[in-house]
C-alpha cells in the first residue's frame, strides 16, 4: 500500500456541493439557497432533510456547513435525554453556525416543542431554581441554521415541520449514480479497482450509497487479506460470500422471506413468526426493498405473495447453489 493510500472508506467525504452525486432536485435546491445566503450575507435557511437511511442526508448537512464556512454541530435525536442536553446544543451554536439534528423523529415531543419555540424567539428559558422568589431566566441564542434529518417526517410535530423553510426530499440512487459515487470515492482513496467491479457493487447496494461504500470496503478488506492491491471480481465474490448477500444485495433473512412467500400468500404475522422476528421489523426493515424491487407484492387482503420476478430470483439462487 502506498503512503498516500487510505485503508478506510470513511477517510474521505464530499466537502463541496460540486462533489455530490445524484439527488439532483435536492442539490439544485441547496445550490440556490446557498447563493441566496451569500448574496444577502445571512445564514442558510432552516431545512428538513427527509429520506430513507443511508442516502446522504448527513453528508449533505456537513457539506452545507462547509460551504457556509460555519461551525458544524451534530447530534442524534435520541441522545437528547433531558432539557440540559438540548440547551447545551443550542447555546453552543453561534451566528450562522449549522446545527444538525439527525434522526430528529426520535426527539421526545416536549423537546420538539421547546426546539421550535427556541428558534422562533431565538432564546431559551431556564426554569427557576425552585427556591422561593426565583424566576425563570431568558438566555438569547445565536442566529444559527437548524437542519433536521429524518426517515419519518410525520413523527415530527407539525409546528416544527412548518418552521423549516426548505424541504429536501431524498430518494434511492440509480445504479449508474452509485457507480459514479464508488468511482469518486475509490479515486480519492487511491484504490485500484477493476472496471467491471464498481457496477456490480452498485447492483448489490439497493440504491443506497452507504451500502455500496460498505461493500466496497469489504472488497478492499478481502483484497488486502490476500496481499493484493487491485480489487477484482474475485474479491467481490468472496466479500459477498462472507456477508451472505446475493446478486441483488439480499441477505439470508430476505432470501428466507422469499422462500416463505413462494409457498403461498401469507399474512405478515405468519411470515414474521417463521422468520423469528417482530412484525414491525419485517414490515419496516425486511419488506421495503423486496416490494420496491418488485420481488414481493401484497394482495387485497394484505397477504404477502411472491411475484414472477421473485420466483425468477429464487431460481437463480438455486442454480448458483448447485
N, C-alpha and C positions, 0 to 999 in steps of 0.2 A: 504494500500500500504506500502511495506517495505521501510526502509530508503535507501536501495541501488537500489531501483527500479525507473526507469525513466518514465516520462509520455509522453515524446516526441520522436518520431521515429528518429528525426534528431540529438538526443543527442549522438548517436554513429555512426561511419562511419568507413569503412576499412582504416587501416593505413599502411598496408603492402601488397605487391603483393600476398603473400600467402593467404591473406584473400579474395581476389577477386574470384568471382564465375562466370562461363560462359565466353564467348568471348575467347575461348582457343587460337585461332590464334593470337589475339591481345596480350594476356598475354604472350605467348611464344616469340613474337617479342620484347616486352618490357623487359622481363627477360634477353634475350640475349644482348640487348642494355645496360642494367644496368651492367651486368657482364663485358662487354667491357669497359664501362666508368670507372668502378673501377680498372680494370686491367691497363688501360692507364692513370689513375689519371686525367681524363678530365671530362668536362661537359657532360650531356646527350644530345643526338642529337636533333636538331630541328625536330619537328614532327607535322604532320597534322592528327587530330582525326576526322573521318568522320562517321556519322551515324544518325539515327532518334533521335528525342528528348527522353530524359529520360532513355537512355540505359547505362549510366555510364561514359560518356566522361569526365565530370568534376571531378567525383570521381577518375578516373584513373590519371588525371593530378595532383590531390592533393597527390595521392599515390606515383607518380614518384618523387615529391618534397620531400616527407617524406623519401623515400628510398635513395635519394641522400643527405639527411640531409641538404637540401638547403632551403633558404627563399622562400616563395611562394607568388607571386604577381598575382592577378586575377582581370580581368576587362571584362565587356561586350563590344563587338564591338560598339554597338550603343551609348555607354556612352562617346565615344571619339568624341567630337564635334568640337574641334579646335586643332591647332598644339601643343599648350601648354599642352593639355591633353596627347597626345602621347609622347611628350618629357619628361613629368614628370614621366610617366610609365617607359620609357626606362632608364632614368637617375637614377631612384631609384633601379635598379637591379645591383647587384654586380656579380663578377665572380662566375659561377656555380649556381647562382640563377635560379629559374624557373618562367618564365612569361607566364601566361595562358590567352590567349585572346579568350573568349567564344563568340559564335555566331559571329565569325570573318567575315562572309559574309556580316554583317551589317556595317562593316567598310567602309567608303567612299573610292572610288578608289584613290584619291590623297594620302590618308593616307596609303593605301596598298602599293603604290609606295614608299612613304617615309620609310615604315617599312622594305621592302626588301633591300633598299639601306642602311639603318642603320645597318642591320645585315651583309651585305656584307662588309662594310667599318669599322664597329664597331665604328661608330661615328655619331653624328647628327650635322647638320649645322644650326645655328641660323642666321636669316637674320639680316642685319644691322639695326640700329635704325631709319634709314630714314634721318638722318642728313647728310649734305654734308661731304664727306670724310669717312663715316662709311663703314666698310667692314663686310661681313659675318664672323661668328666665329664658328670654328670647336671644338666640345667637344667630347672627347673619351667616349666610352661606356664600361661597364663591359662585360666579355665574358659569357653571360647568355644563358640559354636554352629558346627557344620560342616554346610554344605549342599552336597550333591553333585548336579550336574545331568548327565544322560547320555541319549543316544539308544540306548545298548546296555548295559543293566544287567548282562547276563550276561558281559560282558567285565571286570567287576569281581570281585575276589576275594570269595568267599563270606563270610569273616570280616569284611570291610569292610562288605558289604551288611547283615550281621546286626547291626552296631552302629548302624545308622540306625533311630531309634525311630519315625519317620514315613516311610511310603512314599506319595508323592504322584504319582499316575499322570495324566498329561495326555493329552488326546485332541484330534483335529481339531475345529474350530469349525463350527457351523452357519452358513449364510449370514445368518440373522437375527442371530446374535450378532456376526458380523463387521460387519454393517451398523451395529450399535449401537456397536462399537469405533470404527469410522470416524466416526460422528456425534460421539461423545465427543471424539475427537482433533481433528476439524475445528473444533468449537466452542471447544476450548481454545486453538487456534491463531488463532482468529478468521478462519477461511477461509470465504468464501461458496461454497456448493455447491448446485446444483440438486437438488431432492429425489430425482429418479429415478436420479441418478448413483451414489450410495453402494451401493444394492443390486446394481447392475451391476458395480461394482468388487468387491464381496464375491463375486459369482458367479465371478469370474475368479481368485480367490485360493486355490483348492484347500484351503479350510478352514484357512488359515494366516494369522494376523494380520500377521506380518512381511511376507508377500507383498502383503496388502491395503494396508498402510500404504505400502509401496514404490510400488505402482501409484498410490495417491492422490497421493504426492509427484510422480510422473511427470505426472499430470494437472495438478497445480499448476504444474509447470515449463512445460508447453505453454501453459497459460492465461496465465502471465506473459510468455512469449516473444512473444505477440501483443498484449501491452499490455492484457489484460482482467483483471478482478478476481473474476469469478464463474466457478467451474468448471462446465462444461456437458457434455452428452453428446458434443458435437463434440470437446471436448478429450480426453475418454476415448477416443474412436475414434482420434484422432490418436496418443495415447500408446500405445495397443495396436498400432497400425500401426508405430510406431517400434521398439517392443520385439518385434514379430512374434509377438504372442500372440493367440489366438482367443477365442471367447466362453466357453470353459471354462478359459482360462488356459494352454492348451497352447502351447509354443513350437515352433520349427522341428524340433527333434530328436524331440519327441513326435509331431508330425504325420507326420514321415517314418517313424517306428516304425509308426504305424497303417497307413500305405500299404504297408509291407513285409509285415506280417502279413495284410493284406487280400487278398494274392495267394495265400495258403495258409498252413497251420500251419507254423511254423518253430521250430527249436531256438535256444536262447539264443546259441550261438556264431555261428550264421548271421546272426541279427539284429544282433549286436554287430559282426560283420565288415562288414556292409552299412552300418552307421552310422559305422564307423570309430572305435569306442570299445571300451575294455576290457569284457569280460563283466561284471565286478563293478560297473562304473559303470552299466551298463544295468540290472542286476538290483536295485541298491540306490538308484539315483537316478532313472532314467527310468521304470522299470516301476511302482513302488508306486502312484502316483496313477492311472495308467491302469487298473490292476487294481481299485483301490478304487472308482473311478468306474464300474466295470462296462463299460469300453470294450474290455478285453482279458481273456482267461481262459487257463488252462493246461489241456491235456488230460492223460490218464492217463500219457502218455509225457513229460510236462513240456514239450511243444511249446507255443509261444505262438500263440494264434488270436484273431481279432477277433470280437467279439460283434455282435449286431444293433444295440445302442446305438452301438458303434464305427463300424459301417457307416453308420448314420444321421448320425453326426457328420461323417464324411468327405463324405457327400453335401451336408451343409450348407456345408462348406468349399468344395466345388466350385462350388456355386451362388453363394456370396458372391464367388468369384474371377472369375466371369463378368462 
